[in-house]
Amino acid sequence: MLSHPVTNRDPGGTEMEFTDTAEEAAFRAECREWLEANAERRPRTSGVLSILGEGLDGGGELARARDWQAKAAAEGWAGIHWPPEYGGRGASLIEQVIWAQEAARFEIPDHVFRIGIAMGGPTVIAHGSDDQKRRWLPPLLTGEEIWCQLFSEPGAGSDLASLRTTAVRDGDAWVVDGQKVWSSGAHYSKWGMLVARTDMDAPKHSGITYFLLEMNSPGIDIRPLKQMTGASHFSEVFFDDVRLPDTDRLGGVNEGWKVAQTTLLNERAALGELLGGQALADGLVDVARRAGTDGRSGLSDPRVRQEIAEVYANSEILRYLGLRIVTAISRGGIPGGEASVIKIAMARLLNRAAGLGVRLGGPSGLAGPNEWWHTLLAAPAVRIAGGSDEIQRNIIGERVLGLPKEPGSDRDTPFNELPHSVGSLR
């Protein structure tokens, strides 16, 4: 997908690359050869739930995921973008994207490690001391320890800098009080990436510090949230006088916003898992074909064919937007607003495709549980997770359309002088 000889200039002026360079093609072939030898291929008509990150809450599946991660690490296929001195391959970011693209074709139980390896590990590498790197990186890479993200709060989701969980210095330790929510996999994680307020007198972006918190510490109450799908992928986490040593602080005191940006920017490592044109459409063709044999509207119905074609076309649009992002990364640049456009369009597409899949399934499709039923119930979460639709529209307005920023007078105001509608200051 990334080549310099074959290019096309889109109306916005960005030259996109559609095939691999010779080096990238060789790396892709190496990835595919190892995956073919060590994993099962995913059926062409499957894979929707893997995109949503659903389906693993612990137990035997968690053990299988750990075994997979240990094997991948032992053979050099874990954290491939990490520097070799920390157990990685020293691969380029674009090679990380290629790996993700190829891995998406196989049944791999690795999503519980993505937060730690794709986001947490690079943050420790960028901001941690030598002792912290030796302590946290090896067991993270091998799957011995799973990490979660303790960022969002009931009153600080889209506006993360408004967080109100506090960490108060007490000698060589910190005492944490507050609440986080929507923490993926918190109930089976060993460590959590925590941002907490450490200076109430500083402006909201300036009084935050970043910690790594052991999730079995006394005073932590983890409550899994039951979703419409029946899964409990997310949790809310409460902190009541939780003590953590200062050695578990990452970066400087009150410099946590900068460290947190490193974590969030590394979400780009998952770009290769964007939907392609066939991932949803093939599944819909399959269910439509089966519906036709049962006397329901199927592929013989021109309206059904049109709806599937629209799903395919919109999936392809998303794929080409993804190529713009991949092209920017390949050239060492930073993508613009394309990721926000993809985020909004993906949520709509999943909802539309899942609705069609359920409808084509007839009464049994509505009754569930089945893949399309599950996807329909999970799709609304895509509109919230990773930044709500409203935040994405603001980004598009500012970075793509050049509109003025949303008015805000709180960036330089001490946090304890800001109005709050949730909870109370400690």
VENVEN-V823261 format. One line per field, one symbol per residue. phi: phi as a letter, one per 20 degrees, with the letter a starting at -180 (. if undefined). Layout:
BEGIN
phi = ???
END
This chain:
BEGIN
phi = .ccefdcbeegeneeeddcfffffffffffgfffffecbefegfecoffffemeocdpmfffffffffffffffdncclfeffgfdneemffffffffgfffffececedffeffffedfggffffcefffffffdfgfffenfcddcdddfcgdbdfdffegcfdcdfbmeccddcqbcbmefmgfceecceddcedbfeeggfeddcdcddffefgnecdcgdfegfnecfdcdcdccledcfffeednffmdffffffffffffffeffeffefdfefffffffffffffenefcffefffffffffffffffgffffffffffffgenedgeefffffgffffffffffffffffffmgffffmebffgffffeggfffdfmofgffffffffeedemfffgfbddfdeggfdefcdcmbfe
END
